């Protein structure tokens, strides 16, 4: 694959160095002075328990405190509330320099009839991150967690609208499992989809809202991108292998003429 084309595909799992950011990729990642794997907590009918591995790559002893929040969505808004549904052992851990600790997690409730989402937070009780305004805040890492009954699957639905140089892209999930949006790109109308070049890119939103937004079952998210009406829009998701509604094996769907302009 030519280098220019390779830039437009998520062929590898990147490392993200973040403080107050949701770490949402399912691969080992180093955040600040910690290496955590995996970065997604998953329970299902056959696995009510799981575990995380945490390594301290700093030169100081760190103390991490864990907390679990139930995670719900209302449009583009994420709502969090404390939860005891997931038992974490140990809830507080002390890691010396170079130390490694396994955290064990257990889903304490019966398997729900539909998917439920959580956020697992690990907070360094000593370290502080400097905000732009000058205030210090404790370093906290948030991991997504899902309790997923067997047999569920995502079912994305996409609507587009164009007005005064702005595309609005509305993504709904009519299915029963979450999926994640990992990019929204606008490219020239005459761009060759099979041979994309750097100059074909008109606008890009690799993080359309904040982080890489999930779309839960029965939920809808919407955002805008500036591009002419004849642009080609490309929405990239983590639904690899999904081959419905125009998606290809990479989880990519191309958006053509906006809905409100069709037939005009």
N, C-alpha and C positions, 0 to 999 in steps of 0.2 A: 504494500500500500504506500503511495507517495506520502512524503512528510506532511504536505499541506492538507491532504485528506485525513491523515491520522489525527490531526488536531481536532477534528469535528466528531470524533467518536470516543466514548468512554471505554477504552479497551483494558484499562488497568484500574486498580483501586488505589487512589491517592492517599498520601499521609497528610493529615490536617493538624496544624499546630494552633490550638485555640485555648481560650480561657472561658469566657461566658458564652459558649456556643454549643449547640446540640451536635454531638458527634454521631452521625447517622450512617456511616458506611460500615458494611459488614466485613471488615478486615482489621488486622492489628494496626493500631495507630498510636503515635506518641503525642500526648497533649501536655504541654508544659514539661514537667519532669516525670510524667507517668506514661507507661506503655500498657494499654488495656486491650484485651482480646477475649471474646469477640465484642463488637460494639453494638450488638442488637441482642436483647434478651428475648427468648422465644419459648413459650409453653404451648403444648397441644395435648390431645387426648392420650398420647402415648408417653409424654414427657411432662410430668408435673414439677420436675426439678431440673435445674441447670446450674452452671457456674461460670464465673469470670476469673481471669487471671490478671493480676495487677503487678507491675514491676516499678520500682522506684529507681529512676536513672539519675537522680540528683546526688549531690554530695552531702545532703543533710537528711536526718530522720524526719519523716513526715507522718502526720496523723490524719487519717481520712474518716469522715463521718458520713454514713449513708442515710438516705431517706427515699421513700417511695411515694409517688404522686399518681393518682388516677388522672388520665389524660383524655379529655373530650374536646370535640371541635364544634364550633358554631360559625359557619362560613369561614372567613379567613382568621378567625380568632381561636387560639388554643387556650383551653381552660384547664387548670390544674387544681387538684384538691388532695390533701393528705390521705393516704390509704394504708390499711393493714393487710391487704389482700396478698401481698408477697412478703414472705419471711426472709430476712437477710441475715446470714451468719458468716463472720461476725459483723455486727452493725457498726462497730468502730474498730479500725485496725491501725497499727503502728508499723511502719516500714523503715528499716534502717537503710543507709545508702546501699544500692545494689540489691536490696531485698525483694522478694517475690511472695505474694499472698494469693491464695485462692479464696474467692467469696462464693458461698453456696446460696442459691436462691430456691425457694419453694413456693409454688402457688397454693394458697391455703383454702381456696374456695372450690366448690364444684365447678366443673367445666361449664361455662355459660353457653346459652343457645346461640350467641353471636359473638363476634370478636370484640375483645376489650383491650384498651391501650393504657400504658403506664409510662412514666418517666422514672428512671433510677438515677438519683443524684449522688455524686461523691464529692465531698467538700473538704478541701485542705484547710484545716482549722487554723493554721499559722500563716500560710502564704497569702499575700494580698496583691491584687492587680490594680494598677493605676488607671483610673478613668480619665477621659478627656477633660472633664471639669476639675480634676485634681483630687477627687475623693478616692479612697481605697476601698475595694470590695474583695471579699474572700473568693479565692479561686474555686470554681465549682464546675464539674463536668456532668453533663446530662446524657444518659443513654436511653434510647427508645426500648420499650418492652411490650410484647403482645401475647395475649392469651387467645389462641386460635383453634376453634373446633375443627375437626376433620371435615374435608369436603368443601371448604369455603374458597372463593376465588374472586378476584377483582373484576369489575366490568366498567371501564371508563366510557364516558360520553363527553364529547367536546363540541361546543358551540362557539362561533366567532362572530364578531360584529366590528364594523369599521366606520369611523367617523372622524373627519378633520385630521387625518394623518396619524390616527391612533387605532391600533387593533386591540380589541378586548377579547381575551381568550377565557372561556368559562369551562372548567373541567369538573365534571360530576362523576360520582362513583355509584352506579346502580347495582354493584355486586355486594359481596359479603366479606371481602378481605381488603385490607389497605393496599395502596400503592404509593409510590413516591415520584414526584416530578423533579428531574435533575437538570433540566435546561429548556429554555425557550429561545429560539434563534430566528431572526428575519434575514432572508437572503434575497438576492436579486431575482426578479421574475423569470429571467432567462437562464438562471444558473442550472448547470447540469447536476442533478442530484447524485449521480454516480461518479462525478469527477469534480467535487467542490474545490474551489480555490480560495485563498485568503481574501482576495478582493471581492468575492461574492457576498461576504458577510456585511449586512447593513446595520444590524443591531443585535445585541446579545444580552440575554438575562440568564446567566448560569445559576443564579440564586434568586428566583422570581419574587419571593416574599422575604423570608429570612431562613438561612440554612437551606436545606433541600426539603420542601414542604411535602408532607404526607397528605393524602386524601383518603379519609376513612369511609367506610360503608355508609351510604345514604347522605354523604356530605358533598358540598360543592365549594370549589375555590376559584377565584377569578383574579386576573391581573392584566396589565396593559403593556404593550411594546410599541414604540414609534417606528413606523415604516409605511411606505406608500401602499396604495390599495392593490397594486399588481405584484406585491412581494410574495415570496413563498415563505411560509412559517413552518418551523420544525419544532415539534414538542418531543422532548426526550424523557423517558420514564425508566423505572427499574423493573418493568414488566417484560423481562427478556423472554422471548419465545412466544409472546402473545400475538396472534395472527388474526385478530378481528378488528373491525372498524378501521381498517387501513394501517394497522400497526405492523411493523416488520419484526424480524427475529431479534433485533437490537433494542426493542422497546420504543422505537421511533415511529411517529406518525407525522405525515406532511399535511399541512392545512393550506388549502387553496383559496378559492374565491370566498370572501366572507359571506355569511348567511344572508345578511340584509342587502347584498348587492347581486345575488344570484338572479339571473333572468332579466336584469336591467340593462 
